[in-house]
Amino acid sequence: MTISSTLPKVMKAAVVDAAGPPEAIHIKDVPVPALPANHVLIALEFVGVGIWDAQQRAGSWGSVKPGTIMGADGSGTIAAVGSHVTKFHVGDRVYSYSYGYGSGGFYAQYVSVPADRVAAVPAHLEMKIAGGMPCIALTAQSGLETLKATRAQTLLVFGASGGVGSCAVWLGSEKGATVVGTARPDAQEYVRSLGAAHTVDPNSAEREGVIKRAAKDGFDAALVTANSDALAYFFSHLKPKAPIAFPNGVEPKPHLSGHPVSAFDGAMSHEAFERLNAAISTKTLPLRVQVFSFKDVAAAHRRIEEGHVVGKIVLHINL
Ligand SMILES: NC(=O)c1ccc[n+]([C@@H]2O[C@H](COP(=O)([O-])OP(=O)(O)OC[C@H]3O[C@@H](n4cnc5c(N)ncnc54)[C@H](OP(=O)(O)O)[C@@H]3O)[C@@H](O)[C@H]2O)c1
């Protein structure tokens, strides 16, 4: 095991002891997590806040185990490596997506995660963007891979202004697909900045005209990050048998007879991270992030529960 010479035994973490409102999260001292042989310990800098965190905190998934540290992704530097880990070294800039690994999540100064759920942060990528990206970008990538998105396609991203949607627009456009993204009017310029060829308010009277111009023969595929009454209208403009994919968590689950509909999860593997890093390469991913200070974690949860976040919310672990 290699460790940073300054590694403490105790850290600050945002902990939930029982399901409740945002104020149920409190910052307290807890032990720095253990380091199994195949893990790395990351000193976190920025961590992602997702709607799933708020749902878990509120008890939507059942009771919350006392002492739960939420959070599934973030960026930081390697503080220690387990004895079986050769790929990483103390001081490396990394980001990670590791969901459902015990109760020790990312809302903390340190997280211990399997090394195969970690990747180097591309050199030019800002740490605050890297901290918000892993879950949503890997999920968007899984969705595009499920749909077998290609450069020849006209791709509908329904719900393009949120986390998964932002990354799907950028990754799909980078693949060369013509992306049509749905977004409220105040988020449309942002969605176009990610590469969308066309944007449309899903509830507007103009949607018919936009779809006629953008996808006159219909959409080749649809990535769906939210469900609403408007979705059926967009589905009526799919080509025959065009595939539909949505990440688990979208409710009610979209369906359309005559079309293959796939539910998927974001891949957390090393190989998935390698593909994401290859797509990013030296490019800039203009993901919009709204940064909250770690001590304002409850405010970050209140904000995400209000809805209509454009881009992604991150916590700055600035203690
Ligand atoms: N299974 C997995 O691995 C996985 C991973 C990540 C996320 N997810 C799930 O994927 C979904 C999206 O996550 P996210 O982080 O991208 O969420 P998000 O940031 O809240 O984005 C949701 C998007 O859907 C749009 N939207 C919401 N309600 C809408 C409505 N009624 N009509 C039209 N558009 C609507 C939002 O736009 P407005 O804000 O303008 O309404 C936004 O563009 C969630 O259900 C999440 O749980 C699953």
The ligand as an SDF file (V2000), in Angstrom:
LIG
                    3D

 48 52  0  0  0  0  0  0  0  0999 V2000
  -29.7120    4.1870  -14.2950 N   0  0  0  0  0  0  0  0  0  0  0  0
  -28.6730    4.9880  -14.3390 C   0  0  0  0  0  0  0  0  0  0  0  0
  -27.5180    4.5500  -14.4600 O   0  0  0  0  0  0  0  0  0  0  0  0
  -28.9020    6.4640  -14.2680 C   0  0  0  0  0  0  0  0  0  0  0  0
  -27.8240    7.3390  -14.2050 C   0  0  0  0  0  0  0  0  0  0  0  0
  -28.0710    8.7230  -14.2130 C   0  0  0  0  0  0  0  0  0  0  0  0
  -29.3810    9.1770  -14.2650 C   0  0  0  0  0  0  0  0  0  0  0  0
  -30.4000    8.2840  -14.2870 N   0  0  0  0  0  0  0  0  0  0  0  0
  -31.8020    8.7500  -14.3780 C   0  0  0  0  0  0  0  0  0  0  0  0
  -31.9140    9.4760  -15.5940 O   0  0  0  0  0  0  0  0  0  0  0  0
  -32.8620   10.5170  -15.4440 C   0  0  0  0  0  0  0  0  0  0  0  0
  -32.2130   11.8440  -15.8640 C   0  0  0  0  0  0  0  0  0  0  0  0
  -31.1840   12.1690  -14.9430 O   0  0  0  0  0  0  0  0  0  0  0  0
  -30.5160   13.6090  -15.0130 P   0  0  0  0  0  0  0  0  0  0  0  0
  -29.5120   13.6620  -13.9320 O   0  0  0  0  0  0  0  0  0  0  0  0
  -30.1240   13.9270  -16.3910 O   0  0  0  0  0  0  0  0  0  0  0  0
  -31.7820   14.5270  -14.6150 O   0  0  0  0  0  0  0  0  0  0  0  0
  -31.9780   16.0800  -14.8320 P   0  0  0  0  0  0  0  0  0  0  0  0
  -30.6560   16.7590  -14.7830 O   0  0  0  0  0  0  0  0  0  0  0  0
  -33.0530   16.4950  -13.8980 O   0  0  0  0  0  0  0  0  0  0  0  0
  -32.5120   16.2150  -16.3460 O   0  0  0  0  0  0  0  0  0  0  0  0
  -33.8320   15.8940  -16.7030 C   0  0  0  0  0  0  0  0  0  0  0  0
  -34.1370   16.4710  -18.0810 C   0  0  0  0  0  0  0  0  0  0  0  0
  -35.4890   16.1560  -18.4320 O   0  0  0  0  0  0  0  0  0  0  0  0
  -36.2370   17.3590  -18.6660 C   0  0  0  0  0  0  0  0  0  0  0  0
  -37.6010   17.2000  -18.1370 N   0  0  0  0  0  0  0  0  0  0  0  0
  -37.9570   16.9660  -16.8540 C   0  0  0  0  0  0  0  0  0  0  0  0
  -39.2960   16.8990  -16.7490 N   0  0  0  0  0  0  0  0  0  0  0  0
  -39.7840   17.1070  -18.0040 C   0  0  0  0  0  0  0  0  0  0  0  0
  -41.1040   17.1570  -18.5590 C   0  0  0  0  0  0  0  0  0  0  0  0
  -42.2040   16.9740  -17.7890 N   0  0  0  0  0  0  0  0  0  0  0  0
  -41.2430   17.3820  -19.8750 N   0  0  0  0  0  0  0  0  0  0  0  0
  -40.1540   17.5580  -20.6680 C   0  0  0  0  0  0  0  0  0  0  0  0
  -38.8690   17.5250  -20.2000 N   0  0  0  0  0  0  0  0  0  0  0  0
  -38.6990   17.2950  -18.8820 C   0  0  0  0  0  0  0  0  0  0  0  0
  -35.4930   18.4230  -17.9140 C   0  0  0  0  0  0  0  0  0  0  0  0
  -35.7680   19.6990  -18.4490 O   0  0  0  0  0  0  0  0  0  0  0  0
  -36.4900   20.8270  -17.5220 P   0  0  0  0  0  0  0  0  0  0  0  0
  -35.6290   20.9360  -16.3160 O   0  0  0  0  0  0  0  0  0  0  0  0
  -36.5000   22.0370  -18.3310 O   0  0  0  0  0  0  0  0  0  0  0  0
  -37.8480   20.2970  -17.2060 O   0  0  0  0  0  0  0  0  0  0  0  0
  -34.0430   17.9850  -18.1520 C   0  0  0  0  0  0  0  0  0  0  0  0
  -33.6120   18.3790  -19.4230 O   0  0  0  0  0  0  0  0  0  0  0  0
  -33.3190   10.4890  -13.9870 C   0  0  0  0  0  0  0  0  0  0  0  0
  -34.5160    9.7740  -13.9120 O   0  0  0  0  0  0  0  0  0  0  0  0
  -32.2040    9.7130  -13.2830 C   0  0  0  0  0  0  0  0  0  0  0  0
  -32.6490    9.0530  -12.1330 O   0  0  0  0  0  0  0  0  0  0  0  0
  -30.1970    6.9510  -14.2950 C   0  0  0  0  0  0  0  0  0  0  0  0
  1  2  1  0
  2  3  2  0
  2  4  1  0
  4  5  1  0
  4 48  2  0
  5  6  2  0
  6  7  1  0
  7  8  2  0
  8  9  1  0
  8 48  1  0
  9 10  1  0
  9 46  1  0
 10 11  1  0
 11 12  1  0
 11 44  1  0
 12 13  1  0
 13 14  1  0
 14 15  2  0
 14 16  1  0
 14 17  1  0
 17 18  1  0
 18 19  2  0
 18 20  1  0
 18 21  1  0
 21 22  1  0
 22 23  1  0
 23 24  1  0
 23 42  1  0
 24 25  1  0
 25 26  1  0
 25 36  1  0
 26 27  1  0
 26 35  1  0
 27 28  2  0
 28 29  1  0
 29 30  1  0
 29 35  2  0
 30 31  1  0
 30 32  2  0
 32 33  1  0
 33 34  2  0
 34 35  1  0
 36 37  1  0
 36 42  1  0
 37 38  1  0
 38 39  2  0
 38 40  1  0
 38 41  1  0
 42 43  1  0
 44 45  1  0
 44 46  1  0
 46 47  1  0
M  CHG  2   8   1  16  -1
M  END
$$$$
